[in-house]
Amino acid sequence: MKSITALVLLTIALTNLSSVDAQTKYIDKKGNISFEASEELFEPVKAANASVTVILNTETNEMASLALMKSFRFKNSLMEEHFNENYIESETYPKATFKGKLIDFDFSKLDENVTDVVIDGKIMLRGKEKDIRTTLKMNKVDDLVMIKGSFVVSPDDFDIDIPNIVKNKIAKEIIIALDFNLSQK
C-alpha cells in the first residue's frame, strides 16, 4: 500500500512539472539503488534496494525517483534493523526522493551507444536536501532506456548521527550506485 501511495505522489509531482503526452515518459518501478559505506578491516556496510520507482520525462529532461527506505536489504539483519531504526529512522522518514534535470541532453540522439549525461538535482532524505551533480551513463536499446551512475554523500549531509562505538566502521563518504531500465509508460 505504501508503494502505491508513493508512486501516486511521485506521478502527481511529475505531472505538476509539466503536462506532456505519454510518449515522452519512461518509467522503471524496479530500479536498483545500492550504497557502500564500508571501512577496510571491518564488516561490509552495504545494502541494495530493487524496488525504486524512476520516471524520466524526455520532453523536459526531468527525472524523479522514489526509494522506500525499508526496502534496502543488508546481508546482516541486525545491520538492517539499525539502519531503519537508528540511522534513517524509517518510521519518521519512510522515503528518499530525487528530482533533477539532464543538462544539455537531446533524447532524440540517444541510441545503443553509451552516452555520458550530466544531471543536476536534489536528493531529499530525512527531511534534508542535498544538491547532486553527477554524470550518468545512458543508452537506449529498442524501447528500453538504461541509466547507470553513482554519486557520493555523507551521513552529515542528512544529520545522521553515527555513535562513537561504530564511527570507525562506517565510511565518511558513502557511494550510492544506481541502475535503472526504463520503458515507455
QUINOR-V121512 format. One record per residue. N is the residue number from 0. RES is the residue in one small letter. SS is DSSP state (a for helix, b for strand, c for the rest). PSI is psi in whole degrees, -180 to 180 (999 if undefined). NEAR is the number of other C-alpha atoms within 8 Angstrom. Layout:
n=[N & N]
res=[RES & RES]
ss=[SS & SS]
psi=[PSI & PSI]
near=[NEAR & NEAR]
This chain:
n=[0 & 1 & 2 & 3 & 4 & 5 & 6 & 7 & 8 & 9 & 10 & 11 & 12 & 13 & 14 & 15 & 16 & 17 & 18 & 19 & 20 & 21 & 22 & 23 & 24 & 25 & 26 & 27 & 28 & 29 & 30 & 31 & 32 & 33 & 34 & 35 & 36 & 37 & 38 & 39 & 40 & 41 & 42 & 43 & 44 & 45 & 46 & 47 & 48 & 49 & 50 & 51 & 52 & 53 & 54 & 55 & 56 & 57 & 58 & 59 & 60 & 61 & 62 & 63 & 64 & 65 & 66 & 67 & 68 & 69 & 70 & 71 & 72 & 73 & 74 & 75 & 76 & 77 & 78 & 79 & 80 & 81 & 82 & 83 & 84 & 85 & 86 & 87 & 88 & 89 & 90 & 91 & 92 & 93 & 94 & 95 & 96 & 97 & 98 & 99 & 100 & 101 & 102 & 103 & 104 & 105 & 106 & 107 & 108 & 109 & 110 & 111 & 112 & 113 & 114 & 115 & 116 & 117 & 118 & 119 & 120 & 121 & 122 & 123 & 124 & 125 & 126 & 127 & 128 & 129 & 130 & 131 & 132 & 133 & 134 & 135 & 136 & 137 & 138 & 139 & 140 & 141 & 142 & 143 & 144 & 145 & 146 & 147 & 148 & 149 & 150 & 151 & 152 & 153 & 154 & 155 & 156 & 157 & 158 & 159 & 160 & 161 & 162 & 163 & 164 & 165 & 166 & 167 & 168 & 169 & 170 & 171 & 172 & 173 & 174 & 175 & 176 & 177 & 178 & 179 & 180 & 181 & 182 & 183 & 184]
res=[m & k & s & i & t & a & l & v & l & l & t & i & a & l & t & n & l & s & s & v & d & a & q & t & k & y & i & d & k & k & g & n & i & s & f & e & a & s & e & e & l & f & e & p & v & k & a & a & n & a & s & v & t & v & i & l & n & t & e & t & n & e & m & a & s & l & a & l & m & k & s & f & r & f & k & n & s & l & m & e & e & h & f & n & e & n & y & i & e & s & e & t & y & p & k & a & t & f & k & g & k & l & i & d & f & d & f & s & k & l & d & e & n & v & t & d & v & v & i & d & g & k & i & m & l & r & g & k & e & k & d & i & r & t & t & l & k & m & n & k & v & d & d & l & v & m & i & k & g & s & f & v & v & s & p & d & d & f & d & i & d & i & p & n & i & v & k & n & k & i & a & k & e & i & i & i & a & l & d & f & n & l & s & q & k]
ss=[c & a & a & a & a & a & a & a & a & a & a & a & a & a & a & a & a & c & c & c & c & a & a & a & b & b & b & b & b & b & b & b & b & b & b & b & b & b & c & c & c & c & c & c & c & b & b & b & b & b & b & b & b & b & b & b & b & c & c & c & c & b & b & b & b & b & b & b & a & a & a & c & b & b & c & c & a & a & a & a & a & a & a & a & a & a & a & c & c & c & c & c & c & c & b & b & b & b & b & b & b & b & c & c & c & c & a & a & a & c & c & c & c & c & b & b & b & b & b & b & b & b & b & b & b & c & c & b & b & b & b & b & b & b & b & b & b & b & b & b & b & c & c & b & b & b & b & b & b & b & b & b & b & c & a & a & a & a & c & c & c & c & c & c & c & c & a & a & a & b & b & b & b & b & b & b & b & b & b & b & b & b & b & b & c]
psi=[-41 & -36 & -42 & -45 & -45 & -42 & -41 & -45 & -41 & -42 & -43 & -43 & -43 & -35 & -37 & -24 & -40 & 154 & 124 & 166 & 167 & -21 & -17 & 5 & 134 & 145 & 149 & 120 & -2 & 41 & 157 & 129 & 136 & 160 & 151 & 121 & 32 & 150 & 141 & 145 & -4 & 168 & 137 & 137 & 96 & 155 & 163 & 150 & 116 & 25 & 41 & 136 & 131 & 137 & 134 & 125 & 108 & -15 & -37 & -8 & 21 & 142 & 141 & 148 & 158 & 129 & 126 & 128 & -33 & -4 & -3 & 131 & 132 & 159 & -36 & 117 & -31 & -39 & -41 & -41 & -46 & -41 & -50 & -39 & -42 & -37 & -56 & -28 & 60 & -27 & -38 & -38 & 80 & -13 & 161 & 140 & 156 & 135 & 128 & -179 & 134 & 133 & 133 & 51 & 133 & 103 & -33 & -19 & -2 & 129 & -160 & -15 & 135 & 130 & 138 & 128 & 128 & 138 & 137 & 136 & -167 & 134 & 138 & 122 & 133 & 34 & 5 & 143 & 146 & 132 & 137 & 132 & 121 & 168 & 127 & 153 & 121 & 146 & 168 & 123 & 119 & -121 & 19 & 123 & 120 & 131 & 128 & 149 & -179 & 163 & 170 & 137 & 173 & 148 & -34 & -29 & -28 & 22 & 40 & 117 & 120 & 119 & 147 & -35 & -26 & 3 & -39 & -11 & -9 & 129 & 148 & -26 & 124 & 127 & 122 & 125 & 145 & 149 & 107 & 144 & 102 & 140 & 162 & 138 & 999]
near=[4 & 5 & 7 & 7 & 8 & 9 & 10 & 8 & 8 & 11 & 8 & 8 & 8 & 10 & 8 & 7 & 6 & 7 & 6 & 6 & 6 & 7 & 6 & 10 & 12 & 13 & 13 & 13 & 8 & 9 & 15 & 12 & 12 & 12 & 11 & 11 & 13 & 12 & 12 & 4 & 4 & 7 & 7 & 8 & 10 & 10 & 11 & 11 & 13 & 10 & 11 & 15 & 13 & 14 & 13 & 12 & 11 & 10 & 7 & 7 & 12 & 11 & 13 & 13 & 12 & 14 & 12 & 12 & 12 & 8 & 9 & 12 & 9 & 10 & 5 & 6 & 7 & 6 & 9 & 11 & 9 & 9 & 10 & 13 & 10 & 8 & 10 & 11 & 12 & 11 & 7 & 6 & 12 & 10 & 11 & 13 & 11 & 12 & 11 & 11 & 11 & 12 & 9 & 5 & 7 & 6 & 8 & 4 & 5 & 11 & 8 & 7 & 7 & 8 & 8 & 8 & 11 & 11 & 13 & 12 & 11 & 11 & 12 & 11 & 11 & 12 & 7 & 9 & 9 & 9 & 8 & 10 & 9 & 10 & 10 & 12 & 12 & 13 & 13 & 12 & 9 & 4 & 7 & 10 & 13 & 13 & 12 & 11 & 11 & 11 & 10 & 8 & 9 & 9 & 12 & 7 & 9 & 12 & 8 & 9 & 7 & 8 & 6 & 6 & 5 & 8 & 8 & 8 & 9 & 10 & 9 & 7 & 9 & 12 & 11 & 12 & 11 & 12 & 11 & 13 & 11 & 13 & 10 & 11 & 7]
